[in-house]
Amino acid sequence: MSTPAAAVAGPERRLLARLADLSQRLAVSIDLEQTLTQVAELIAESMDAEASAVFLIDEAQQRIVCRACAGPVDITGLSLRMDQGLVGRAIARRESEVVGDAGSDPDFAGHGIAGPGGFVTRSVLTAPIMTSEGVIGALQVLNKRGGAAFTVDDADALRLLAAPTALALNHARLAAVVLSQNRIRRELTMARRLQRSLLPKRRRGSFPLRALNFPAREISGDFYDFFELPDGRIAFTLGDVAGKGLDAAFLMVRCASLLRWAGKEGLPPSLWLERANNELLEAIAAGMFVCAVAGYYDPFSQRLCWANGGFPPLLRVDRSGQFQQFEAEGPPLGILAGMQYPQQETTLDGAALYLFSDGMTDVRGDDGQLLGVEGVQTAVAEMRLLPPEARLRALVRRLRKMTMTDDTTLMVIEGEAAVALRTRFPAQAESLQPMRHAADAALQQLGVEAGLRASLVLALDEACANIIRHAFRGGCGRGQIELVISSDGDELRFVLVDNAPCVDPEAIRPRDLDECRPGGLGVCFIDALMDSWRISPLAGGGNRLLMRKRLETAPTTVPLCSTGAATA
């Protein structure tokens, strides 16, 4: 009586042994492609079949694709419609199917494993691969060895073998996802480091420009940059790339590098953005663009000039709390070639200029309302009396208490010297007398004693006369000279800027006093009276003469003032 039970138990033990062997061998595999290959080989071996194949559903393409196979014919890569072939039928029905005579089944024709070497598909067994999220593919075996047809028991066996296969595939998929995420995280970290390396190093002390950038995600589509030109001006740029993620980050790197390259030439801001726009159009993807500001700040004259392509308004706030907005006058970069970017200008004279991306205006408060330009203006007004570093930190703290949805960049440009006089006059000899009176009045307000005041005014007169005589060659109908007198602690600064052709600084030196010839003493007088002086040709034309004089006692602080007495 024990013989029939033993006969029944034998196939079950063999199936359990196959199931255990398959599960054990698949448990150690975390590589998806390796797992698929192992599944194909182990299934053919376990089912005693001549060939096998593993099909997986491609969700993106809505196709069934053979990912691995074992046997005399390689059909890896075979792609079927979701309703095509015996595989599609088994997946649709979500149950195992036995086809004893493949040639007579209409769904098999042209879609099974068949090929050279005399291999002919006779019988086919297909089982769907099921997971908790649904069917993900199917296992298929062909031609039982020895010529017998597959049976219902074989179908049950393949269905059981599909269970550890599904677990192994899910395990391998999860491992692949984790590896992919780790790789992406490493790449994002590298991209972030690259972006950080492009930002200029922080300057401490009295440097007039400060900026910060913090991304909404791992990497930022915003950027800023600043660098000093040989003539002493500070070039600055800010940009905001449309979109987020890696595409925006890569465009940000390209645009930031492009703007620095163009800005090193000292081009006027309008031409600076025009060149960047035309260059960017050669490589930018459709639908992407960059809002940008590019300009220069002269720390000696405290004059700013820039061009704005689609960036939020720039805010100028003086020490009394009065605001002035400068709206963008050009479109974003990367949309159309040949766009114009008008130049805009202002003078600080103790004021500050705020530049910020729309990430700052788009933050939301507890009430869900956008901060907006007016909200930024209110925040700046409340903190305007704080020192620059403390002011930036306070603004950042306020932003971080709100809901940020976009990358944010903020830049503040602020002059520290108190301007006592700013005046512009024609480059003509008759303009010198009003200039002398205005300069004497400004120095008197700064508390400079009469004897030194007279010498300083004489030095300014000599310098202006030399500019008119040599730089403008005796006068020019459209020639202009700007004079700025400012105080920084116990030092006086005198800046003369002209629009004459650039001169050679090396050719302007004090003459040898032993030479017996008339004239040429103006430079000698300036050299003897001033602690230092320097002439710098300006990019785009013009020259700047900077003279410094240190006082034994600091001059009296006076309100900022300007005069037009010497202006034509």
ChimeraX attribute file (.defattr): number of C-alpha atoms within 10 A of each C-alpha:
attribute: neighborCount
match mode: 1-to-1
recipient: residues
	/A:1	5
	/A:2	6
	/A:3	8
	/A:4	9
	/A:5	9
	/A:6	12
	/A:7	10
	/A:8	10
	/A:9	12
	/A:10	12
	/A:11	12
	/A:12	14
	/A:13	12
	/A:14	12
	/A:15	20
	/A:16	15
	/A:17	13
	/A:18	19
	/A:19	22
	/A:20	14
	/A:21	14
	/A:22	22
	/A:23	17
	/A:24	12
	/A:25	15
	/A:26	23
	/A:27	17
	/A:28	12
	/A:29	18
	/A:30	18
	/A:31	16
	/A:32	18
	/A:33	15
	/A:34	13
	/A:35	23
	/A:36	25
	/A:37	16
	/A:38	20
	/A:39	28
	/A:40	24
	/A:41	20
	/A:42	20
	/A:43	27
	/A:44	24
	/A:45	16
	/A:46	18
	/A:47	24
	/A:48	16
	/A:49	23
	/A:50	19
	/A:51	28
	/A:52	29
	/A:53	28
	/A:54	27
	/A:55	28
	/A:56	22
	/A:57	22
	/A:58	14
	/A:59	9
	/A:60	6
	/A:61	11
	/A:62	11
	/A:63	19
	/A:64	26
	/A:65	23
	/A:66	23
	/A:67	20
	/A:68	24
	/A:69	28
	/A:70	24
	/A:71	18
	/A:72	16
	/A:73	15
	/A:74	17
	/A:75	19
	/A:76	15
	/A:77	13
	/A:78	15
	/A:79	19
	/A:80	18
	/A:81	14
	/A:82	18
	/A:83	15
	/A:84	18
	/A:85	19
	/A:86	26
	/A:87	32
	/A:88	23
	/A:89	18
	/A:90	24
	/A:91	26
	/A:92	14
	/A:93	10
	/A:94	17
	/A:95	16
	/A:96	24
	/A:97	24
	/A:98	20
	/A:99	19
	/A:100	17
	/A:101	13
	/A:102	21
	/A:103	16
	/A:104	11
	/A:105	12
	/A:106	11
	/A:107	17
	/A:108	19
	/A:109	12
	/A:110	10
	/A:111	15
	/A:112	21
	/A:113	22
	/A:114	18
	/A:115	13
	/A:116	8
	/A:117	8
	/A:118	8
	/A:119	15
	/A:120	15
	/A:121	18
	/A:122	19
	/A:123	20
	/A:124	25
	/A:125	29
	/A:126	27
	/A:127	27
	/A:128	31
	/A:129	30
	/A:130	20
	/A:131	16
	/A:132	7
	/A:133	6
	/A:134	10
	/A:135	16
	/A:136	20
	/A:137	26
	/A:138	30
	/A:139	29
	/A:140	27
	/A:141	28
	/A:142	28
	/A:143	25
	/A:144	21
	/A:145	13
	/A:146	9
	/A:147	11
	/A:148	11
	/A:149	18
	/A:150	23
	/A:151	16
	/A:152	12
	/A:153	11
	/A:154	18
	/A:155	19
	/A:156	15
	/A:157	20
	/A:158	25
	/A:159	22
	/A:160	16
	/A:161	26
	/A:162	24
	/A:163	17
	/A:164	20
	/A:165	29
	/A:166	20
	/A:167	17
	/A:168	25
	/A:169	26
	/A:170	16
	/A:171	20
	/A:172	23
	/A:173	17
	/A:174	15
	/A:175	16
	/A:176	15
	/A:177	12
	/A:178	12
	/A:179	12
	/A:180	12
	/A:181	12
	/A:182	12
	/A:183	12
	/A:184	12
	/A:185	13
	/A:186	12
	/A:187	13
	/A:188	17
	/A:189	14
	/A:190	13
	/A:191	19
	/A:192	17
	/A:193	12
	/A:194	14
	/A:195	20
	/A:196	15
	/A:197	10
	/A:198	15
	/A:199	16
	/A:200	12
	/A:201	11
	/A:202	10
	/A:203	11
	/A:204	10
	/A:205	6
	/A:206	10
	/A:207	13
	/A:208	19
	/A:209	21
	/A:210	18
	/A:211	23
	/A:212	17
	/A:213	18
	/A:214	18
	/A:215	19
	/A:216	17
	/A:217	12
	/A:218	14
	/A:219	24
	/A:220	29
	/A:221	29
	/A:222	32
	/A:223	30
	/A:224	24
	/A:225	20
	/A:226	21
	/A:227	17
	/A:228	14
	/A:229	16
	/A:230	13
	/A:231	15
	/A:232	16
	/A:233	22
	/A:234	18
	/A:235	23
	/A:236	22
	/A:237	23
	/A:238	25
	/A:239	27
	/A:240	29
	/A:241	26
	/A:242	18
	/A:243	17
	/A:244	18
	/A:245	14
	/A:246	16
	/A:247	14
	/A:248	21
	/A:249	24
	/A:250	17
	/A:251	22
	/A:252	23
	/A:253	19
	/A:254	14
	/A:255	25
	/A:256	23
	/A:257	15
	/A:258	16
	/A:259	25
	/A:260	19
	/A:261	13
	/A:262	17
	/A:263	26
	/A:264	14
	/A:265	12
	/A:266	20
	/A:267	16
	/A:268	19
	/A:269	24
	/A:270	22
	/A:271	18
	/A:272	24
	/A:273	30
	/A:274	23
	/A:275	20
	/A:276	22
	/A:277	29
	/A:278	17
	/A:279	17
	/A:280	22
	/A:281	17
	/A:282	10
	/A:283	11
	/A:284	17
	/A:285	12
	/A:286	9
	/A:287	9
	/A:288	17
	/A:289	24
	/A:290	27
	/A:291	23
	/A:292	31
	/A:293	30
	/A:294	26
	/A:295	27
	/A:296	25
	/A:297	26
	/A:298	18
	/A:299	20
	/A:300	21
	/A:301	27
	/A:302	23
	/A:303	16
	/A:304	20
	/A:305	18
	/A:306	23
	/A:307	28
	/A:308	30
	/A:309	26
	/A:310	21
	/A:311	24
	/A:312	22
	/A:313	19
	/A:314	18
	/A:315	20
	/A:316	23
	/A:317	21
	/A:318	17
	/A:319	13
	/A:320	10
	/A:321	15
	/A:322	10
	/A:323	16
	/A:324	15
	/A:325	15
	/A:326	14
	/A:327	15
	/A:328	21
	/A:329	17
	/A:330	22
	/A:331	20
	/A:332	26
	/A:333	30
	/A:334	24
	/A:335	18
	/A:336	12
	/A:337	15
	/A:338	10
	/A:339	19
	/A:340	16
	/A:341	25
	/A:342	17
	/A:343	17
	/A:344	17
	/A:345	13
	/A:346	15
	/A:347	18
	/A:348	21
	/A:349	25
	/A:350	16
	/A:351	20
	/A:352	22
	/A:353	22
	/A:354	20
	/A:355	19
	/A:356	27
	/A:357	27
	/A:358	20
	/A:359	22
	/A:360	25
	/A:361	20
	/A:362	19
	/A:363	22
	/A:364	18
	/A:365	15
	/A:366	9
	/A:367	7
	/A:368	10
	/A:369	10
	/A:370	17
	/A:371	20
	/A:372	16
	/A:373	19
	/A:374	11
	/A:375	14
	/A:376	17
	/A:377	19
	/A:378	13
	/A:379	17
	/A:380	21
	/A:381	17
	/A:382	12
	/A:383	15
	/A:384	20
	/A:385	13
	/A:386	12
	/A:387	9
	/A:388	19
	/A:389	13
	/A:390	13
	/A:391	18
	/A:392	21
	/A:393	12
	/A:394	15
	/A:395	17
	/A:396	16
	/A:397	11
	/A:398	12
	/A:399	20
	/A:400	10
	/A:401	12
	/A:402	16
	/A:403	14
	/A:404	18
	/A:405	14
	/A:406	22
	/A:407	24
	/A:408	26
	/A:409	24
	/A:410	23
	/A:411	21
	/A:412	20
	/A:413	23
	/A:414	25
	/A:415	24
	/A:416	20
	/A:417	20
	/A:418	21
	/A:419	25
	/A:420	25
	/A:421	21
	/A:422	22
	/A:423	19
	/A:424	21
	/A:425	21
	/A:426	21
	/A:427	28
	/A:428	21
	/A:429	14
	/A:430	11
	/A:431	19
	/A:432	19
	/A:433	12
	/A:434	15
	/A:435	24
	/A:436	18
	/A:437	13
	/A:438	21
	/A:439	28
	/A:440	19
	/A:441	14
	/A:442	23
	/A:443	24
	/A:444	16
	/A:445	15
	/A:446	21
	/A:447	15
	/A:448	20
	/A:449	11
	/A:450	12
	/A:451	8
	/A:452	13
	/A:453	18
	/A:454	16
	/A:455	15
	/A:456	23
	/A:457	18
	/A:458	18
	/A:459	22
	/A:460	23
	/A:461	19
	/A:462	18
	/A:463	18
	/A:464	27
	/A:465	21
	/A:466	17
	/A:467	23
	/A:468	23
	/A:469	15
	/A:470	13
	/A:471	22
	/A:472	20
	/A:473	11
	/A:474	14
	/A:475	19
	/A:476	14
	/A:477	9
	/A:478	10
	/A:479	16
	/A:480	21
	/A:481	23
	/A:482	19
	/A:483	22
	/A:484	22
	/A:485	24
	/A:486	27
	/A:487	24
	/A:488	15
	/A:489	16
	/A:490	13
	/A:491	17
	/A:492	24
	/A:493	22
	/A:494	21
	/A:495	21
	/A:496	23
	/A:497	24
	/A:498	27
	/A:499	20
	/A:500	24
	/A:501	14
	/A:502	17
	/A:503	18
	/A:504	11
	/A:505	13
	/A:506	7
	/A:507	7
	/A:508	11
	/A:509	11
	/A:510	15
	/A:511	13
	/A:512	10
	/A:513	10
	/A:514	6
	/A:515	7
	/A:516	7
	/A:517	8
	/A:518	6
	/A:519	7
	/A:520	14
	/A:521	15
	/A:522	20
	/A:523	18
	/A:524	15
	/A:525	17
	/A:526	21
	/A:527	16
	/A:528	12
	/A:529	16
	/A:530	18
	/A:531	13
	/A:532	14
	/A:533	16
	/A:534	12
	/A:535	19
	/A:536	18
	/A:537	22
	/A:538	22
	/A:539	16
	/A:540	13
	/A:541	12
	/A:542	18
	/A:543	25
	/A:544	24
	/A:545	20
	/A:546	18
	/A:547	22
	/A:548	18
	/A:549	17
	/A:550	16
	/A:551	14
	/A:552	8
	/A:553	11
	/A:554	16
	/A:555	20
	/A:556	13
	/A:557	14
	/A:558	14
	/A:559	9
	/A:560	13
	/A:561	12
	/A:562	15
	/A:563	15
	/A:564	14
	/A:565	14
	/A:566	19
	/A:567	15
	/A:568	10
